[in-house]
Amino acid sequence: MCGIVGIVSHSPVAPLIVDALKRLEYRGYDSAGVATVERGKLARRRAEGKLINLERRLKDEPLDGMIGIGHTRWATHGVPNETNAHPHFSDGVAIVHNGIIENFAELRDELMRDGYTFSSQTDTEVVAHLVGRELAKGLKPVEAAHQALRRLEGA
């Protein structure tokens, strides 16, 4: 089972997110990641293995954003590695997810026909692209997420 954390603060959130994810370690995981908003743009760090690997990465390449999400992943689609670790990005959207998207292969094929490229083997990256596509149509973020979620089958 995955762990998901989101924090908004007046100071950098990446260390707080990692600390919160440590409290969810008992759930088990094979990789972890953090994404923050920095100067209006998304930035992320991900690592395979335990949270100590993510902490080392953040020490070498800090994230200074004051809004962020974090995730510990237990692989269901795609091997455990940094590329498949969450968060996944598309068009200014960062997504983390716990569950299985049963129709991800057909959605992935549809998105690829529309010109979207995928960097991971995960089902979750489909969600990022679906939301990004709806935003590109001019929908507001909540409406875009709602439209994307309507396309998903699974949990």
N, C-alpha and C positions, 0 to 999 in steps of 0.2 A: 504494500500500500504506500502511496506517495505522501509526502508532506508538502503543504502549500502555506506560504506566509506572505502577507502584504503589509507594508508599513509606510506611513506618511509622517514626516517629522520636520523639525527645523534644523536638523543636523544630518550628516550623511547616514544613510540607512543600511548600507551593505553589511557592516559589522553586526548591527542589530538583527538583520535577517538571518545571518549565519548562526548567531546565538539562538534565535528562535527555532531554526531548523535542527539544531543540536537537541533541543527538547523533544523533537519528533523522531529522533534516530531509532528508537525502539521499534518503529514501524518497518524498518528494513529499507534498503535502497542500494542502488549500484552506481549512481552518479548524482550530481547536484549542480545547481546554477542559480545565479542572481542577475536580475536586470534592473537598472535604474534609469530615471529620466535625468539627463545632464544637459543643461543649457538648451532645453527643448528637444533633445535627441535621445534616442534609446542607446544604452550601452549595456553590455552583459559580459559576464565571466562564467565559464562552465568548466567542470572537471569530472573525469571518471573517478570512481572509487569513493572513498570516504570524504567527509567534510574538511578534514585537514588538508586535502589536496586543493579544495576550493579556497580555503583560507590562505594557503601559500600563493595561489594565483592572485588573489586579491591583495596580498602584501606586495607582490611584484608589480601588479597593475591595478591600483586602487580604483574604486568607483566612488564618485563624490555626490551622486544624486541623493535628493532628499525624499524621493518617492520611488518605491521599488517593490518587486515581487521576488520570491525565492521558491525553490522547488527541490525536493529530493525525489528521484525517479526509481521505480522498480520496473524494469523493461517488460513491455508486452509486445511492442512492434519495434524491431530493430535491435541490434546488439548494444550492450552497455558500452558506450564510449562518449567522448566529449561532444561530438557532433550531434548525437541523439539526445543528449541531456537537454532539459528544458531550462529556461524559456526559449521558445521559438519566435522568430521575428518575421514580419511581412508588412511592408508599407506603413511603418510607424506603429505597428501593433506588436505587443509582446504577450505571449500566451503560455500559461501552464495548465496542466490538465491531469486529473486522476480518473482513470477509467479506460474503456476500450471503445473506439469508434468503429462499429462493425461495417459501415459502408465507406470506409476511408479510401479503399482502392478505387472505387468508381468516382468518388469526389476528386481524388488525386488525378486520375486520368482526365476528367473534365477540366480541372484547373490547368493541367499541362497543355491541353489543347488550346486553352485561352492564353498561353504564353507564360504561365507561372513556372518558376523553377524551384526545385526542392533540394535542400542541402542535407536532409536527414532521411532516415528510413521510418520515421515515426508517424503515427496517425495524427498526433497533435498538430504537426506543422500544417495540416490541411485546414485546421480551424483558423490559424493565423492568416492564411491566404484568403479564406472565405470572408473573414471580417474585413481584411484589407480591401478586397474587391468591392464589398458593400460600401465602405467608406469612400472609395474612388467614385462611386455612383452619386455621392453627395449626401448619403445618409449620416445622421448624427451617430456618435459612438454607440449609444444604447440601442438605437434602431438597427445599426449594422450588426451588432452582436446578436440581437434577437433574430434577424433574418438568417444569419449564419447558423445559429443553433437549430433553427427549424429544419435545416438540411441534414442534420446529424441523426444517425441511428446508433443506439448503444447507450453507454453510461459514462 
